[in-house]
Amino acid sequence: MGDEKKSVAIVGAGIFGLSLAVALCERGHTVTVFDRNQYDDNGYSPDEDGVQAASVDHNKILRASYGSKLHYQRLAMESRQAWLDTDKASEDGRLLFDPCGMLRVQPSSELSALERETLANMERDGLRDTQFVKSKPDDRKRAQEQGWEAKLLEFAIPDRADGATFEAVLDSLAGFVKCSKACAHFHQLSQSKGVQFVFGPEEGAFDSLVLDDRKRAKGLRTKDGQVHPADVVVVAAGSYSTQVLPELGYHLESSAGSLATFKIDKKDKTMWKKYSPERFPVITWKSTPRDPAGKDTGSVYVLPRTDEGLVKIGYRGIKFTNFQPTPREAPFSQDGKWSVPLPPAESVCLPQSADEAIRQFVDVFLPDFKGLPYHSTRLCWYTDSLDNSFVVDYVPTFADRSVFVCTGGSGHGAKFLPVLGQHAADILENGDASSSFMRPHWRWRPDAKRSNGLEEGPDGPREISKHDRMCK
């Protein structure tokens, strides 16, 4: 594409779609974004009935800890600075990023191999002084000098007679993004730059690509029957991407993390202060398996309370699938099925195993909430790729580079909202000549091994119909 200016139609007004829309518009392209959700009316509110996009959430973790994946560490640091710059330029004083820190609690009283890799990469990039290992006296001293020591929390390891505590690393670079408010901000920013939006269950909902005889996309058709011409059609539809473009079926799979919240009454000043971002960090924990049947707490995290008093806990030890029959035209399926999101009304009940994992986490790390009922529960539908890396590239089965994909967030895309689009736009314009250091990692990967759980299929252990579920 180079310097040639194009008309671009983007399917999806979430993190990926908004970020790319801003970047393309800044580069002089004409951009229209389509989404079936009425975000212009609901302002990306996570409390809106029927909205289940992963982008529409109160908060998401911002971390630069990526083990050996140095490229994502560097992208996260680039994004962190962009969030700080966005907040600094805010005219109304509302901040989107809270650098409250993140306590990475280890599976035992020692550092895990992944944690050692993360610390080595932080050292390589000159960031080791931002990380505080709980058991290291020099780190504790530095934490005290910099005002972080109060967030180096101690948690006793259950069933240990010696009173041992979990090892932990406090990451002072991390924190959380107010995700829904960030989406609303970037929606307004997009409009101010000239991006057009079409929202609604008919006029904004994708129906089909409009193709010529050479399988070149000439635009898209929405559910109301209207044809919208475009030089390039971009699919950035999150967990619905495979349903919009079945050619993505091999590369992506919809899967659900489990979320539960407790609510703190603002009148309870002790709890309100204790779980505020000023006092309480993001906490993540990945335990070791508890038994051969696979009952373990896996990956669990909690964020500080929101302005509304919500304390959100997420369980990702198992990301659940929902296999349903594929459409006839789908080029890839597993026993004639693929995983797609459950309807919103069915996404409010958690699998029993997720509830057990969250409750065990609460018992150890949040004893103030032990035995209390949840304020809310829901499944958050992610878009997992073959290797947890995004898919940002042209689809080679369509002529003349007319269909582009920007998806596959794999549960860690939200933090990159301010910068993801710039990298994706450069790839859209320049392909293999792109200057983005993410180009080799985001390209179309037809020969990649089907892994990351995507190899399991409908008979795998994560299939949600095999799990008993509980509702709040």
VMD Tcl script that draws the C-alpha trace (Angstrom):
set ca {
  {0.00 0.00 0.00}
  {2.89 2.35 0.83}
  {1.85 6.02 0.55}
  {-1.40 5.21 -1.28}
  {-4.42 6.27 0.77}
  {-7.22 3.76 1.05}
  {-10.75 3.43 2.33}
  {-10.74 0.92 5.19}
  {-13.72 -0.80 6.80}
  {-12.99 -2.22 10.27}
  {-15.27 -4.88 11.78}
  {-15.12 -4.46 15.55}
  {-14.95 -1.38 17.79}
  {-13.04 -2.94 20.68}
  {-9.38 -2.58 21.67}
  {-7.90 -3.73 18.36}
  {-10.41 -1.93 16.12}
  {-10.22 1.39 17.96}
  {-6.43 1.41 18.13}
  {-6.06 0.63 14.43}
  {-8.75 3.14 13.45}
  {-6.91 6.00 15.16}
  {-3.56 5.02 13.62}
  {-4.91 4.63 10.09}
  {-6.78 7.93 10.24}
  {-3.63 9.69 11.41}
  {-1.88 8.24 8.35}
  {-4.46 9.76 6.02}
  {-6.71 6.79 5.28}
  {-10.51 6.98 5.30}
  {-11.79 4.71 8.08}
  {-15.25 3.41 8.98}
  {-15.76 1.11 11.98}
  {-18.71 -1.29 12.28}
  {-20.00 -2.94 15.44}
  {-23.29 -4.56 16.36}
  {-23.10 -3.16 19.90}
  {-24.59 0.25 20.54}
  {-21.43 1.71 22.06}
  {-22.44 5.23 21.04}
  {-25.40 4.94 23.44}
  {-23.94 2.89 26.29}
  {-20.48 4.45 26.37}
  {-18.81 1.01 26.60}
  {-20.41 0.44 30.00}
  {-19.52 -3.01 31.38}
  {-22.86 -3.06 33.18}
  {-24.86 -2.92 29.95}
  {-27.01 -6.01 29.33}
  {-26.00 -8.11 26.34}
  {-22.48 -6.68 25.94}
  {-19.82 -9.34 26.44}
  {-16.77 -8.16 24.51}
  {-13.58 -8.64 26.52}
  {-12.76 -4.98 25.79}
  {-15.80 -3.88 27.79}
  {-14.59 -4.40 31.34}
  {-13.94 -2.22 34.37}
  {-10.20 -2.89 34.43}
  {-7.40 -4.90 32.85}
  {-3.89 -5.58 34.10}
  {-0.95 -3.71 32.59}
  {2.25 -5.69 33.01}
  {5.60 -5.84 31.27}
  {6.51 -9.22 32.77}
  {6.64 -11.68 29.87}
  {9.26 -14.26 30.79}
  {11.46 -14.86 27.75}
  {9.23 -12.88 25.35}
  {11.36 -9.77 25.29}
  {9.43 -8.29 22.33}
  {6.21 -8.16 24.34}
  {8.05 -6.71 27.32}
  {9.31 -3.89 25.12}
  {5.88 -3.34 23.54}
  {4.37 -3.17 27.04}
  {6.91 -0.55 28.11}
  {6.14 1.46 24.97}
  {2.46 1.24 25.78}
  {2.97 2.14 29.45}
  {4.62 5.39 28.43}
  {1.78 6.09 25.99}
  {-0.78 5.64 28.80}
  {1.18 8.04 31.00}
  {1.32 10.57 28.16}
  {-2.43 10.18 27.54}
  {-3.19 10.80 31.21}
  {-0.82 13.78 31.35}
  {-2.66 15.36 28.43}
  {-6.10 14.72 29.95}
  {-8.11 17.94 30.09}
  {-10.65 16.71 32.64}
  {-8.15 15.06 35.00}
  {-9.63 11.57 34.58}
  {-6.82 9.01 34.54}
  {-6.96 5.77 32.52}
  {-3.85 4.04 33.89}
  {-3.18 3.42 37.57}
  {0.47 2.40 38.25}
  {-0.44 0.72 41.54}
  {2.11 -2.08 41.09}
  {1.61 -5.82 40.76}
  {2.63 -8.52 43.22}
  {3.54 -11.69 41.34}
  {3.05 -14.36 44.00}
  {5.02 -17.51 43.26}
  {3.75 -21.12 43.49}
  {6.01 -21.79 46.48}
  {8.57 -20.15 48.73}
  {11.02 -19.95 45.81}
  {11.13 -18.11 42.48}
  {9.68 -20.05 39.55}
  {11.62 -20.60 36.31}
  {9.30 -18.17 34.49}
  {9.93 -15.52 37.13}
  {13.69 -15.95 36.81}
  {13.37 -15.45 33.04}
  {11.32 -12.31 33.60}
  {13.86 -10.84 36.01}
  {16.69 -11.66 33.61}
  {14.94 -9.78 30.80}
  {14.22 -6.85 33.11}
  {17.93 -6.78 33.91}
  {18.79 -6.90 30.20}
  {16.64 -3.83 29.53}
  {17.94 -1.94 32.57}
  {14.70 -2.34 34.52}
  {15.75 -4.68 37.33}
  {15.60 -1.87 39.92}
  {11.83 -1.63 39.31}
  {11.37 -5.21 40.56}
  {11.42 -6.07 44.26}
  {11.92 -9.72 45.30}
  {10.37 -10.20 48.73}
  {13.12 -12.44 50.10}
  {16.06 -10.29 48.96}
  {17.20 -7.74 51.60}
  {18.63 -5.34 49.01}
  {15.32 -5.33 47.12}
  {13.34 -4.76 50.31}
  {15.58 -1.86 51.23}
  {15.13 -0.31 47.80}
  {11.36 -0.83 48.05}
  {11.33 0.97 51.37}
  {13.36 3.87 49.98}
  {10.99 4.21 47.02}
  {7.77 3.87 49.03}
  {6.76 0.40 47.84}
  {7.44 -1.75 50.90}
  {3.83 -1.70 52.16}
  {2.76 -3.57 49.01}
  {5.25 -6.41 49.54}
  {2.52 -8.42 51.22}
  {3.12 -11.66 53.10}
  {0.88 -14.70 52.55}
  {1.33 -17.93 54.51}
  {1.51 -21.14 52.49}
  {-1.44 -23.33 53.55}
  {-0.64 -26.56 55.40}
  {3.00 -25.60 56.01}
  {3.90 -26.27 59.65}
  {7.05 -24.18 59.38}
  {5.09 -20.97 58.75}
  {6.68 -20.43 55.32}
  {5.25 -17.72 53.09}
  {4.92 -17.53 49.32}
  {7.81 -15.88 47.54}
  {6.68 -12.82 45.61}
  {7.99 -10.12 43.31}
  {6.54 -6.63 43.36}
  {6.60 -5.02 39.92}
  {6.48 -1.25 40.29}
  {5.99 -0.76 36.54}
  {2.67 -2.60 36.50}
  {-0.85 -1.62 37.42}
  {-4.18 -1.58 35.65}
  {-6.03 0.20 32.87}
  {-9.62 1.38 33.26}
  {-10.58 -0.54 30.17}
  {-14.15 0.54 29.42}
  {-13.32 4.18 30.10}
  {-10.27 3.82 27.86}
  {-12.40 2.44 25.03}
  {-14.83 5.34 25.43}
  {-11.89 7.77 25.34}
  {-10.42 6.25 22.19}
  {-13.86 6.17 20.56}
  {-14.12 9.92 21.12}
  {-10.53 10.41 19.96}
  {-11.26 8.43 16.79}
  {-14.28 10.57 16.02}
  {-12.30 13.76 16.56}
  {-9.77 12.55 13.97}
  {-12.46 11.77 11.40}
  {-13.20 8.06 11.90}
  {-16.82 7.17 11.09}
  {-18.73 4.66 13.20}
  {-21.76 2.55 12.36}
  {-23.31 0.90 15.41}
  {-26.37 -1.28 15.87}
  {-27.65 -4.88 15.66}
  {-28.63 -4.43 12.00}
  {-26.84 -1.45 10.48}
  {-23.59 -2.06 12.35}
  {-23.55 -5.87 12.30}
  {-21.34 -7.62 9.74}
  {-23.16 -9.97 7.39}
  {-20.69 -10.85 4.62}
  {-17.78 -9.74 2.51}
  {-18.52 -8.35 -0.94}
  {-16.19 -10.19 -3.35}
  {-15.48 -9.98 -7.06}
  {-14.69 -12.92 -9.36}
  {-11.04 -12.96 -8.28}
  {-11.97 -13.14 -4.59}
  {-10.96 -9.57 -4.02}
  {-12.94 -7.88 -1.25}
  {-14.68 -4.74 -2.48}
  {-16.34 -3.97 0.84}
  {-18.79 -5.53 3.26}
  {-22.51 -6.03 3.69}
  {-24.24 -5.38 7.01}
  {-27.28 -7.19 8.41}
  {-29.63 -4.49 7.14}
  {-28.61 -5.36 3.57}
  {-26.53 -2.23 2.98}
  {-23.28 -2.57 1.03}
  {-20.34 -0.50 2.26}
  {-17.53 -0.22 -0.32}
  {-13.93 -0.34 0.92}
  {-10.47 -0.96 -0.49}
  {-9.53 -3.03 2.56}
  {-11.75 -4.86 5.04}
  {-10.23 -5.42 8.50}
  {-11.54 -8.08 10.87}
  {-10.93 -7.00 14.47}
  {-13.92 -8.72 16.02}
  {-12.37 -10.32 19.10}
  {-13.90 -13.64 20.11}
  {-16.32 -13.38 17.16}
  {-13.52 -13.10 14.59}
  {-13.83 -16.69 13.37}
  {-17.57 -16.25 12.87}
  {-16.95 -13.12 10.81}
  {-14.10 -14.72 8.84}
  {-14.11 -18.55 8.95}
  {-10.62 -18.58 7.41}
  {-9.39 -17.73 10.91}
  {-10.72 -21.02 12.30}
  {-7.34 -22.75 12.30}
  {-5.56 -19.78 13.86}
  {-7.95 -18.74 16.63}
  {-10.33 -20.15 19.23}
  {-12.85 -18.47 21.52}
  {-12.32 -19.36 25.17}
  {-13.67 -18.05 28.44}
  {-11.95 -16.85 31.58}
  {-14.02 -16.68 34.75}
  {-14.65 -13.41 36.59}
  {-16.24 -12.75 39.97}
  {-16.59 -9.54 41.94}
  {-17.19 -8.52 45.51}
  {-18.49 -5.05 46.31}
  {-17.23 -2.84 49.12}
  {-19.61 -0.31 50.63}
  {-18.00 3.11 50.59}
  {-19.29 3.61 54.13}
  {-16.91 0.86 55.27}
  {-13.92 3.18 55.43}
  {-11.49 0.50 56.61}
  {-12.16 -1.85 53.67}
  {-12.47 1.04 51.21}
  {-8.99 2.24 52.15}
  {-7.40 -1.22 52.46}
  {-8.34 -2.29 48.92}
  {-7.73 1.05 47.25}
  {-5.05 1.24 44.53}
  {-3.03 3.44 46.87}
  {-2.78 0.59 49.41}
  {-3.38 -2.61 47.46}
  {-1.53 -3.86 44.34}
  {-2.73 -6.11 41.59}
  {-1.99 -9.66 42.79}
  {-1.39 -12.64 40.50}
  {-0.81 -16.21 41.57}
  {-0.21 -19.46 39.72}
  {-0.30 -22.40 42.08}
  {0.99 -25.90 41.53}
  {-1.62 -28.58 40.76}
  {-3.39 -29.87 43.86}
  {-4.18 -33.41 42.71}
  {-3.91 -35.79 39.72}
  {-7.47 -34.96 38.67}
  {-6.31 -31.45 37.82}
  {-7.95 -29.60 40.70}
  {-5.75 -26.58 41.16}
  {-6.18 -22.86 41.37}
  {-4.15 -22.36 38.20}
  {-3.73 -18.70 37.31}
  {-5.79 -16.38 39.50}
  {-5.56 -12.63 39.92}
  {-7.24 -9.80 41.79}
  {-7.28 -6.06 41.16}
  {-7.72 -3.18 43.62}
  {-11.27 -1.92 44.07}
  {-12.75 0.29 41.38}
  {-14.26 3.72 41.98}
  {-17.56 1.86 42.34}
  {-16.12 -0.41 45.04}
  {-15.82 -3.56 42.91}
  {-13.00 -6.01 43.67}
  {-12.56 -8.20 40.60}
  {-11.04 -11.68 40.71}
  {-10.19 -13.57 37.53}
  {-9.50 -17.28 37.07}
  {-7.58 -18.35 33.98}
  {-6.21 -21.70 35.10}
  {-8.74 -23.18 32.71}
  {-10.10 -21.14 29.81}
  {-13.30 -22.90 28.86}
  {-14.44 -23.71 25.33}
  {-17.94 -23.94 23.84}
  {-17.88 -26.16 20.75}
  {-20.74 -25.78 18.30}
  {-21.24 -26.95 14.68}
  {-19.21 -24.96 12.15}
  {-20.86 -23.39 9.10}
  {-20.54 -25.39 5.92}
  {-18.06 -22.94 4.35}
  {-15.57 -23.10 7.25}
  {-12.22 -24.39 5.89}
  {-11.21 -25.84 9.26}
  {-13.06 -27.57 12.07}
  {-12.50 -30.22 14.73}
  {-15.01 -33.03 14.28}
  {-17.24 -30.53 12.48}
  {-17.17 -28.04 15.36}
  {-15.42 -24.93 16.62}
  {-15.54 -22.96 19.87}
  {-17.65 -19.79 19.95}
  {-18.89 -17.58 22.80}
  {-21.98 -18.58 24.73}
  {-24.90 -16.12 24.49}
  {-24.70 -13.28 27.05}
  {-27.52 -14.69 29.17}
  {-25.61 -17.97 29.54}
  {-22.30 -16.27 30.27}
  {-23.20 -15.18 33.80}
  {-22.77 -18.62 35.37}
  {-19.30 -19.94 36.25}
  {-18.12 -23.54 36.03}
  {-17.95 -25.12 39.46}
  {-14.21 -25.70 39.11}
  {-13.66 -21.99 38.52}
  {-15.74 -21.10 41.57}
  {-13.69 -23.53 43.69}
  {-10.42 -22.01 42.44}
  {-11.59 -18.45 43.13}
  {-12.85 -19.41 46.59}
  {-9.53 -21.06 47.44}
  {-7.69 -17.95 46.27}
  {-9.98 -15.80 48.44}
  {-9.30 -17.97 51.48}
  {-5.54 -17.44 51.14}
  {-5.21 -13.92 49.73}
  {-8.49 -12.14 50.51}
  {-9.70 -13.50 53.86}
  {-11.88 -10.40 54.38}
  {-14.22 -11.82 51.71}
  {-14.17 -15.46 52.83}
  {-17.65 -16.96 52.69}
  {-19.29 -13.80 51.31}
  {-21.57 -14.00 48.28}
  {-20.31 -12.62 44.97}
  {-21.65 -9.31 43.75}
  {-21.44 -10.58 40.15}
  {-20.06 -13.42 38.03}
  {-19.49 -13.73 34.30}
  {-17.46 -15.44 31.62}
  {-15.04 -13.21 29.71}
  {-14.61 -14.49 26.14}
  {-11.06 -14.23 24.85}
  {-9.60 -14.89 21.40}
  {-6.77 -17.37 21.82}
  {-4.19 -17.84 19.09}
  {-1.96 -20.83 18.41}
  {0.87 -19.35 20.48}
  {-0.67 -16.45 22.46}
  {0.71 -13.98 19.91}
  {-1.65 -11.74 17.93}
  {-2.58 -12.27 14.29}
  {-2.06 -9.01 12.38}
  {-1.64 -9.54 8.66}
  {-3.30 -9.86 5.28}
  {-5.24 -13.07 4.64}
  {-3.45 -14.68 1.68}
  {-6.55 -16.40 0.27}
  {-8.04 -13.03 -0.75}
  {-6.73 -11.17 -3.80}
  {-4.89 -7.85 -3.85}
  {-4.35 -7.59 -0.10}
  {-8.01 -6.73 0.38}
  {-8.71 -8.53 3.68}
  {-6.62 -7.81 6.78}
  {-6.96 -9.28 10.28}
  {-6.08 -7.63 13.57}
  {-7.12 -9.97 16.34}
  {-6.04 -12.87 18.57}
  {-5.56 -10.88 21.79}
  {-5.26 -14.12 23.81}
  {-6.24 -12.33 27.01}
  {-3.36 -9.83 27.07}
  {-4.17 -7.27 24.37}
  {-5.97 -4.51 26.28}
  {-2.84 -2.96 27.76}
  {-1.55 -2.21 24.26}
  {-4.48 -0.01 23.18}
  {-2.46 3.23 22.75}
  {0.26 1.67 20.57}
  {-1.04 -1.55 19.02}
  {-2.69 0.32 16.16}
  {0.51 2.08 15.12}
  {2.29 -1.24 14.71}
  {-0.71 -2.81 12.95}
  {-1.13 0.19 10.62}
  {2.51 -0.02 9.60}
  {2.05 -3.71 8.78}
  {-1.14 -2.95 6.83}
  {0.66 -0.32 4.77}
  {3.99 -2.04 4.26}
  {3.60 -5.79 4.80}
  {6.99 -7.49 5.05}
  {8.70 -4.11 4.66}
  {7.09 -2.94 7.91}
  {9.42 -1.35 10.44}
  {7.44 -2.75 13.39}
  {9.52 -5.10 15.54}
  {6.30 -7.09 16.09}
  {5.98 -8.00 12.40}
  {7.69 -11.45 12.67}
  {5.53 -12.38 15.66}
  {2.13 -11.27 14.32}
  {2.28 -12.56 10.76}
  {-0.18 -15.10 9.27}
  {1.04 -18.50 10.48}
  {-0.48 -21.32 8.39}
  {2.30 -23.77 9.26}
  {2.27 -23.12 12.99}
  {1.54 -26.14 15.15}
  {-1.94 -26.15 16.64}
  {-1.10 -25.81 20.33}
  {-1.87 -23.57 23.33}
  {-4.90 -25.79 24.02}
  {-6.34 -25.29 20.53}
  {-5.39 -28.88 19.70}
  {-7.86 -30.32 22.24}
  {-11.09 -29.99 20.29}
  {-14.65 -30.69 21.44}
  {-13.64 -33.76 23.45}
  {-11.05 -31.84 25.46}
  {-11.29 -31.22 29.20}
  {-12.08 -27.52 28.81}
  {-15.38 -28.03 26.96}
  {-17.87 -26.15 29.13}
  {-20.76 -28.57 28.63}
  {-18.73 -31.11 30.66}
  {-18.64 -28.81 33.69}
  {-21.30 -28.18 36.29}
  {-21.98 -24.48 36.59}
  {-23.11 -22.19 39.36}
  {-24.82 -18.81 39.21}
  {-24.45 -15.97 41.66}
}
mol new
graphics top color blue
foreach p $ca { graphics top sphere $p radius 0.5 }
foreach p [lrange $ca 0 end-1] q [lrange $ca 1 end] { graphics top cylinder $p $q radius 0.2 }
display resetview
